Amino acid sequence: MTEYGARARAQAAGAGADAPWRCLDRIMAKTQSTVSLIPLGGVGEIGKNMWLLEQGNEILVLDCGVMFPDEEMLGVDLVIPDISYLKERENRVKAILLSHGHEDHIGALPYILRQLNVPVYGTRLTLGLVEAKLEEHGLKGDVRLHEIKAGDVIKLGSFSVEFIHVNHSLADVVAMAVTTQAGVILYATDFKFDHTPIDGKVIDLHRLAELGREGLLCLMADSTNAERPGYTMSERIVGETLLDVFREAEGRIVVAAFASHIHRIQQIVDAAHRFNRKVCFIGRSMVKNVDIASRLGYLRIPDGMMIDVDELDDYPPERIVVISTGSQGEPMAALTRMAMNEHRQVAIGRGDTVLISATPIPGNERSMGKTINHLFKLGAKVIYHAVSGVHVSGHASQEELKLMLNLTRPKFFIPIHGEYRMLATHAELAKQVGIPEQHIVIPEIGDRIEITPHSIRKGAPVEAGRVLVDGLGVGDVGNIVLRDRQQLSQDGILIVVVSIDKQTGEIVAGPDIISRGFVYMRESESLIDEARGVVNEALAPLAAQGITEWGPIKSEVRDVLQRHLYEKTKRRPVILPIIMEV
């Protein structure tokens, strides 16, 4: 019998003659020790990670990330969590706790901290990245930042939080064991078991096992690679591949990587140093993160090895390594501009070797493929994840997820950090190691998951969702605006200008029709002439009735034109009537 089964059977055998009294005791205990877990992002999606832990009148916020827009979010720059629930309870928020410095965990801070005045806790590197981000947004000095390190235990109101070192694709990553009135809840987002990490700091297996022995109430664990069998390879595997590539490369080497992947950057620098090459960093975020990591001691670059982009022509190609942004095919990133021959200082050509040391984030496959195709056209030798081991994941695969479950032995389990299919797969893994199905909850954004020492269930949901960031506007682009943008991108726009007599409603001039993205006017004169006739026929009865109000006139123009144009073209352009009174 598994420990989980034995525990459940022992609880069931506890009922006897005094069962009614015990039942009352449990109801009282539940009322006094219920803890709510509320996801505002990061479940059913990749990115936008944000969880709330609420007990009594106190709230802890775990992570505060962004999500990058999908193809349907035309013109949108970022997606952040809707914090309406938090804004109404700002005085109850004790702190924002950060697990690490990736964008999907810290990227929303500049937007959220304009609305919430609360302290922020994170490790040294995490806060270094946060400070740079706050400075960009003009918030540096306005936010209370508190540095913590793995092994620290802090008290925040009635919560106690212990920070536990874990491995990931970034340094200074922590899981958080939060002691609540109901028990200990472990928030283990973004981790893997790397037994040979670049910085030599192995995941704290001992402390995780201790939590299991002490009795962990609930585990919340990363589901990103829940569909991937086996184990995730060590980051050092990439270092071995890099050495092979550098050994064979005869000309210049260009490596695209995540700007935040300090361990990967360190391995690229080490390989360059071994083969006596200079390194040049290109891309705003790359330069910024390298500066922060070097200043804080997380990145070691030998003296005299780093050169500026203006110095590239001072060295032969076989002495150069360029480390750039653009591993996801972002339109404005350095590698993408190189691939399009649009970079002012670096031109890719024959003899160059380009390594893309990352896998495409879901949704970026097409743009990444386009960049790779252009690099091949320029004559470069391109090495990327699909054909070589130049990247390993920072997330645990199935056997590691089972290991985490068996080490911590939680009573309840909540899969987090992933799309729904990943969460569901992770839930199945939990069942395989013996956690009862009724002790597992698959969350959705806005769910209130209520936990007591003896139960877990979903309660009444809270207001939650997404807020779109477009330029300087935060939240001013909604579903209606997105729908209009999609329609404009698909069928274009038709503007109808009509001048009418203010007194009689008769047409004085027009209708003039302007088309953009629908049809080319010169080649579709007959269609435009028909459209003018349709508008004239529609407005004549309104003029006869003396109707001069803009609302009815615009509606009639829009309706008749939509019907007519769809019959003729099977397209639905945005129709914008403009009525001018004379």
C-alpha positions in Angstrom: 0.0 0.0 0.0 1.4 3.5 -0.8 1.8 6.0 1.9 -1.0 8.1 0.4 -3.3 5.1 0.5 -2.3 4.2 4.1 -2.9 7.8 5.2 -6.4 7.9 3.7 -7.3 4.6 5.3 -6.1 5.7 8.7 -8.2 8.9 8.4 -11.3 6.9 7.5 -10.7 4.5 10.4 -10.7 7.5 12.8 -14.5 7.8 12.9 -16.2 6.1 15.9 -18.8 6.8 18.6 -17.6 10.4 18.9 -17.7 11.0 15.2 -20.3 13.9 15.4 -18.0 15.8 17.8 -15.0 15.1 15.7 -16.9 16.3 12.7 -17.7 19.6 14.5 -14.1 20.0 15.4 -13.1 19.6 11.8 -15.6 22.2 10.7 -14.2 24.6 13.3 -10.6 23.9 12.3 -11.5 24.3 8.6 -13.1 27.7 9.3 -10.0 28.9 11.1 -7.3 27.5 8.9 -8.5 27.8 5.3 -5.9 29.1 2.8 -6.9 30.3 -0.7 -4.6 29.9 -3.7 -5.6 32.1 -6.7 -3.8 32.1 -10.1 -4.0 35.4 -11.9 -1.9 33.9 -14.7 0.5 31.2 -15.7 -2.0 28.3 -16.0 -3.6 27.3 -19.2 -1.0 29.4 -20.9 2.8 30.0 -21.2 3.8 33.2 -19.3 2.1 35.8 -17.1 2.9 33.8 -14.0 1.2 35.2 -10.9 -0.3 33.5 -7.8 -2.0 34.8 -4.7 -1.9 33.1 -1.3 -4.6 34.5 0.9 -5.4 33.7 4.5 -7.5 35.8 6.8 -6.9 39.5 5.9 -3.4 38.9 4.4 -2.2 38.2 0.8 1.1 37.2 -0.6 1.8 37.6 -4.3 4.1 35.0 -5.9 5.8 36.2 -9.1 4.6 39.0 -11.4 5.2 38.0 -15.1 4.3 39.0 -18.6 3.2 37.0 -21.6 4.1 37.8 -25.2 1.2 38.3 -27.6 0.1 35.6 -30.0 -0.5 36.2 -33.7 -4.2 37.3 -33.1 -3.2 40.2 -30.8 -2.3 42.6 -33.6 -0.2 45.5 -32.5 0.0 44.4 -28.8 3.4 44.5 -27.2 2.8 42.6 -23.9 0.1 40.9 -21.9 0.0 41.3 -18.1 -2.4 39.9 -15.4 -5.6 41.6 -14.5 -5.1 42.7 -10.8 -8.5 44.1 -10.2 -8.9 41.7 -7.2 -5.6 42.9 -5.7 -6.3 46.6 -6.2 -9.4 46.4 -4.2 -7.4 44.8 -1.4 -4.1 46.6 -1.6 -3.9 47.2 2.1 -3.9 43.5 2.7 -1.0 42.7 0.3 2.1 41.9 2.4 4.6 41.6 -0.4 5.5 40.4 -3.9 7.9 37.4 -3.8 9.9 36.6 -7.0 11.2 33.1 -7.8 13.7 34.3 -10.5 14.4 36.9 -13.1 12.8 35.7 -16.3 10.3 38.0 -18.0 7.4 35.6 -17.5 8.0 36.0 -13.7 9.1 39.7 -13.3 8.1 41.5 -16.6 4.8 42.9 -15.3 6.3 44.5 -12.2 6.7 48.0 -13.7 3.0 48.0 -14.6 1.7 46.4 -11.4 3.9 48.6 -9.1 2.3 51.7 -10.5 -1.0 50.4 -9.1 0.2 48.7 -5.9 2.6 50.1 -3.4 4.0 46.9 -1.9 7.6 45.6 -1.1 9.3 43.2 -3.5 11.6 40.3 -2.4 14.0 38.5 -4.6 17.5 37.1 -4.9 20.5 39.3 -5.8 20.5 38.6 -9.6 16.7 38.8 -9.7 16.6 42.2 -8.1 19.5 43.4 -10.3 17.3 42.6 -13.4 14.3 44.1 -11.7 16.2 47.4 -10.9 17.2 47.8 -14.5 13.6 47.3 -15.6 12.2 49.7 -13.1 14.8 52.3 -14.2 13.6 52.0 -17.8 10.1 52.8 -16.6 11.2 55.7 -14.3 10.4 53.8 -11.1 13.8 53.2 -9.6 13.9 54.5 -6.1 10.1 54.4 -5.7 9.9 50.6 -5.0 11.0 48.9 -1.8 13.3 46.0 -2.9 14.5 43.5 -0.3 17.3 41.0 -1.2 17.0 37.4 0.0 19.1 34.3 -0.6 18.5 30.6 -0.7 18.2 29.3 2.9 16.7 32.5 4.3 13.4 32.4 6.2 11.4 35.6 6.5 8.2 36.5 8.3 5.5 38.4 6.5 2.5 38.9 8.7 1.1 35.5 9.6 3.1 33.9 6.8 6.6 32.4 7.1 8.5 32.0 3.8 11.6 29.8 3.3 13.6 30.2 0.1 15.1 26.9 -1.4 17.7 26.8 -4.1 16.7 25.1 -7.4 18.3 24.7 -10.8 16.9 26.4 -13.9 18.3 28.2 -17.0 19.1 31.2 -14.9 21.2 31.7 -11.8 19.7 32.5 -8.3 16.4 30.7 -8.7 14.4 29.7 -5.6 11.4 27.7 -4.7 9.3 29.0 -1.8 8.0 27.0 1.1 5.2 29.1 2.6 4.1 28.2 6.1 0.4 29.0 6.5 -2.2 28.3 9.1 -3.3 25.2 7.2 0.3 23.8 6.7 3.3 24.2 4.4 2.7 25.0 0.7 5.7 24.6 -1.7 5.7 26.9 -4.8 8.2 25.2 -7.1 7.9 26.9 -10.5 10.7 26.6 -13.1 13.1 24.0 -11.9 15.0 20.9 -13.1 17.4 18.5 -11.4 20.8 19.4 -12.8 23.5 17.4 -11.0 26.4 19.2 -12.8 25.2 22.9 -12.9 27.5 25.5 -14.4 27.8 27.4 -11.1 28.3 24.2 -9.0 25.1 24.9 -7.0 23.0 21.8 -7.0 19.3 21.9 -6.2 18.7 21.5 -2.5 17.6 17.9 -2.5 18.1 17.6 1.2 15.7 20.4 2.2 13.1 19.1 -0.3 13.2 15.7 1.3 13.0 17.2 4.8 9.8 19.0 3.8 8.4 15.7 2.7 9.3 14.1 6.1 8.0 17.0 8.0 4.7 16.8 6.2 4.1 19.0 3.1 0.5 20.1 2.7 0.6 21.1 -0.9 3.0 21.1 -3.8 2.7 23.5 -6.7 5.1 22.4 -9.4 6.3 23.4 -12.9 4.5 21.5 -15.8 6.3 22.9 -18.8 8.0 19.6 -19.8 5.3 17.3 -18.3 4.8 15.8 -21.8 8.5 15.0 -22.2 9.6 11.6 -21.0 12.9 10.9 -19.2 15.2 13.5 -17.8 16.3 16.9 -18.9 19.9 17.0 -19.8 22.4 19.0 -17.9 23.4 22.5 -19.1 27.0 21.2 -19.4 25.9 19.2 -22.4 25.6 22.4 -24.3 29.1 23.4 -23.4 30.5 20.2 -25.0 28.5 20.9 -28.2 29.8 24.5 -28.2 33.4 23.3 -28.1 32.8 21.0 -31.0 31.3 23.8 -33.1 34.0 26.3 -32.2 36.7 23.7 -33.0 35.3 23.2 -36.6 34.3 26.8 -37.4 36.8 28.5 -39.7 35.3 32.0 -39.8 33.2 34.3 -37.6 30.8 32.7 -35.1 27.4 34.3 -34.2 25.5 32.8 -31.3 21.9 33.8 -30.5 20.7 33.1 -27.0 18.3 34.4 -24.4 19.7 37.5 -22.9 18.8 36.2 -19.4 20.5 32.8 -19.8 23.6 33.8 -17.9 24.9 30.2 -17.6 24.6 29.7 -21.4 26.4 33.0 -22.0 29.1 31.9 -19.6 29.7 28.7 -21.6 29.9 30.6 -24.9 32.4 33.0 -23.3 34.5 30.0 -22.0 34.5 28.3 -25.4 35.6 31.6 -27.1 38.4 32.0 -24.5 39.6 28.5 -25.1 39.9 29.1 -28.9 41.4 32.6 -28.5 38.4 34.5 -29.8 37.2 37.9 -28.8 33.5 38.3 -27.8 31.1 41.1 -28.8 27.7 41.4 -27.3 24.9 42.9 -29.5 21.3 43.7 -28.6 20.1 46.1 -26.0 18.8 43.4 -23.5 21.9 41.3 -24.1 24.3 44.2 -23.3 22.2 45.2 -20.3 22.0 41.7 -18.8 25.7 41.0 -19.3 26.6 44.2 -17.6 24.3 43.4 -14.6 25.5 39.8 -14.3 29.2 40.8 -14.6 28.8 43.5 -12.0 27.1 41.2 -9.5 29.6 38.4 -10.1 27.4 35.9 -11.9 29.3 36.2 -15.2 33.1 36.0 -15.6 34.7 37.5 -18.7 38.5 37.5 -18.8 40.1 41.0 -19.1 40.7 42.2 -22.6 38.4 39.6 -24.2 35.3 41.7 -24.7 35.2 44.2 -27.6 32.7 46.8 -28.8 30.8 46.3 -32.0 32.8 49.2 -33.6 35.9 47.1 -33.1 34.7 44.0 -35.1 36.6 45.0 -38.2 39.9 45.3 -36.3 40.1 41.5 -36.0 40.0 38.7 -38.6 36.8 36.6 -38.7 38.4 33.6 -37.1 39.1 35.6 -34.0 35.5 36.8 -33.5 32.4 35.5 -31.6 29.2 37.7 -31.6 26.7 36.9 -28.9 23.3 38.4 -29.8 19.6 38.5 -29.1 17.1 37.1 -31.5 16.9 33.5 -30.6 13.1 33.7 -31.1 13.0 35.5 -34.4 11.8 38.7 -32.8 11.4 41.3 -35.7 13.6 44.0 -34.1 16.2 41.7 -32.5 19.8 41.7 -33.6 19.9 38.3 -35.3 16.7 39.0 -37.2 18.1 42.2 -38.5 21.4 40.4 -39.5 19.4 37.8 -41.3 17.5 40.5 -43.3 20.7 42.3 -44.1 19.4 45.3 -42.1 22.0 45.4 -39.3 24.2 48.5 -39.6 27.4 46.9 -38.2 27.2 43.1 -38.8 26.6 41.5 -42.2 26.2 37.7 -42.3 27.9 35.9 -45.2 29.6 32.8 -46.4 32.1 31.4 -44.0 30.1 32.5 -40.9 28.7 30.0 -38.5 25.4 30.9 -36.8 24.2 29.0 -33.7 20.7 29.5 -32.4 21.0 28.3 -28.8 17.3 28.1 -27.9 14.1 26.4 -28.9 11.1 28.4 -30.2 8.6 29.4 -27.6 5.1 28.2 -28.8 3.9 30.7 -31.3 7.3 31.8 -32.4 8.0 28.8 -34.7 7.1 30.6 -37.9 9.2 33.7 -37.3 12.2 31.6 -36.1 11.9 29.5 -39.3 11.9 32.6 -41.4 15.0 33.9 -39.8 16.8 30.5 -40.3 15.8 30.4 -43.9 17.2 33.9 -44.5 20.5 33.0 -42.8 20.9 30.0 -45.1 20.2 32.2 -48.1 23.1 34.5 -47.0 25.4 31.5 -47.2 25.9 31.0 -43.5 26.2 27.6 -41.8 23.3 27.5 -39.4 23.1 25.2 -36.3 19.9 25.1 -34.4 18.1 23.0 -31.9 16.2 20.8 -34.4 19.4 19.4 -35.8 22.0 19.7 -33.0 22.4 19.8 -29.3 23.0 23.5 -28.9 20.2 23.9 -26.4 18.8 22.1 -23.4 15.7 23.0 -21.5 15.6 24.6 -18.0 12.5 22.7 -17.0 12.1 19.2 -15.5 11.0 16.3 -17.6 8.7 13.5 -16.4 11.1 11.5 -14.3 12.3 14.6 -12.5 8.7 15.7 -11.9 8.1 12.3 -10.3 11.2 12.7 -8.2 10.0 16.0 -6.9 6.7 14.5 -6.0 8.4 11.5 -4.2 10.9 13.7 -2.4 8.3 16.2 -1.0 5.4 13.7 -0.6 2.6 16.3 -0.6 -0.9 15.7 0.7 -2.3 17.8 -2.1 -1.0 18.7 -5.5 -1.6 21.6 -8.0 0.2 21.5 -11.4 1.2 25.0 -12.5 3.2 26.8 -15.2 1.9 25.5 -18.5 -0.9 25.1 -21.0 -3.8 23.0 -19.9 -2.6 19.8 -21.6 0.7 20.1 -19.7 -1.1 20.6 -16.4 -3.4 17.5 -17.1 -0.4 15.4 -18.0 1.4 16.5 -14.8 -1.7 15.5 -12.8 -1.5 12.0 -14.4 2.1 11.7 -13.3 1.0 12.6 -9.7 -1.6 9.8 -9.8 1.1 7.4 -10.9 3.2 8.1 -7.8 0.3 7.6 -5.5 -1.5 10.9 -5.0 -5.3 10.3 -4.9 -7.2 12.0 -7.8 -9.4 13.8 -5.3 -6.2 15.4 -3.8 -5.3 17.0 -7.2 -6.7 20.2 -8.6 -6.0 21.5 -12.1 -6.3 25.3 -11.9 -7.7 27.8 -14.3 -7.1 31.6 -14.2 -9.3 33.2 -11.5 -10.0 30.0 -9.6 -10.1 30.2 -5.8 -8.6 26.9 -4.6 -9.4 26.5 -0.9 -7.1 24.3 1.2 -7.5 23.2 4.8 -5.4 20.6 6.6 -7.9 17.9 5.4 -9.4 19.1 2.1 -8.8 20.9 -1.2 -11.5 22.3 -3.4 -12.4 25.1 -5.8 -14.5 27.9 -4.3 -16.1 31.0 -5.9 -13.7 32.4 -8.6 -12.4 36.0 -8.5 -12.2 38.6 -11.3 -9.1 37.8 -13.4 -8.0 37.8 -17.0 -5.5 39.7 -19.2 -4.6 43.3 -19.7 -3.0 44.3 -23.0 -0.1 46.7 -23.2 0.2 48.6 -26.5 2.8 51.3 -26.6 2.2 53.6 -23.7 -1.4 52.4 -23.3 -2.1 49.8 -20.6 -5.5 48.2 -20.8 -7.0 50.6 -23.4 -6.9 47.9 -26.0 -9.7 45.3 -25.4 -11.5 42.6 -27.4 -13.4 45.1 -29.5 -10.3 46.9 -30.6 -8.6 43.5 -31.4 -11.6 42.4 -33.4 -11.5 45.6 -35.4 -7.7 45.2 -36.0 -8.3 41.6 -37.2 -11.0 42.7 -39.5 -8.9 45.5 -40.9 -6.0 43.1 -41.5 -8.3 40.6 -43.3 -10.6 42.8 -45.4 -9.5 46.4 -45.1 -11.6 49.5 -44.7 -14.0 51.5 -46.7 -14.7 55.2 -45.8 -17.9 56.8 -47.1 -18.1 60.6 -46.9 -21.5 62.2 -47.5 -22.5 65.9 -47.1 -26.2 66.5 -46.3 -28.3 69.6 -45.9 -28.8 70.3 -42.2 -32.4 71.2 -42.6 -33.7 68.7 -45.2 -31.4 65.8 -44.9 -30.9 65.8 -48.7 -27.5 64.8 -50.1 -25.5 67.9 -51.1 -22.2 66.2 -52.1 -21.0 62.7 -52.4 -21.1 60.0 -51.5 -17.3 59.9 -51.9 -15.7 56.5 -51.2 -12.1 55.8 -50.1 -10.8 52.2 -49.9 -7.7 51.0 -48.1 -6.8 47.3 -48.0 -10.2 46.3 -49.6 -9.9 47.0 -53.3 -7.7 49.2 -55.5 -10.0 52.1 -56.6 -8.7 52.4 -60.2 -9.2 48.7 -60.9 -12.6 48.5 -59.2 -14.4 51.6 -60.5 -17.6 49.7 -61.4 -17.8 48.2 -57.8 -17.2 51.6 -56.3 -19.8 53.2 -58.6 -22.3 50.5 -57.6 -21.6 51.3 -53.9 -22.3 55.0 -54.4 -25.6 54.1 -56.0 -26.5 51.8 -53.1 -25.8 54.6 -50.6 -27.9 57.1 -52.6 -30.8 54.7 -52.8 -30.6 54.1 -49.0 -30.4 57.8 -48.0 -33.3 59.0 -50.3 -36.1 57.6 -48.1 -34.4 59.1 -45.0 -34.3 62.5 -46.7 -37.9 62.3 -47.7 -38.8 61.6 -44.0 -36.7 64.6 -43.0 -34.3 62.5 -40.9 -31.1 64.4 -40.2 -29.8 62.6 -37.2 -26.3 61.1 -37.8 -27.0 57.9 -35.9 -29.7 56.5 -38.2 -28.0 57.7 -41.3 -24.7 56.1 -40.5 -26.4 52.8 -39.5 -28.3 52.7 -42.8 -25.2 53.4 -44.9 -23.2 50.7 -43.0 -25.9 48.1 -43.2 -26.7 48.4 -46.9 -23.1 48.6 -47.9 -22.1 45.5 -45.9 -24.8 43.5 -47.5 -24.0 44.7 -51.0 -20.2 44.3 -50.7 -20.5 40.8 -49.2 -22.8 39.7 -52.1 -20.3 41.1 -54.6 -17.0 40.1 -53.0 -17.7 37.7 -50.1 -15.6 40.1 -48.0 -16.5 42.2 -45.0 -14.4 45.4 -44.8 -14.7 47.8 -41.9 -17.2 50.5 -43.2 -16.7 53.9 -41.7 -19.5 56.4 -42.7 -18.6 60.1 -42.2 -21.6 62.6 -42.3 -20.9 66.2 -42.9 -23.7 68.8 -42.4 -23.9 71.9 -44.7 
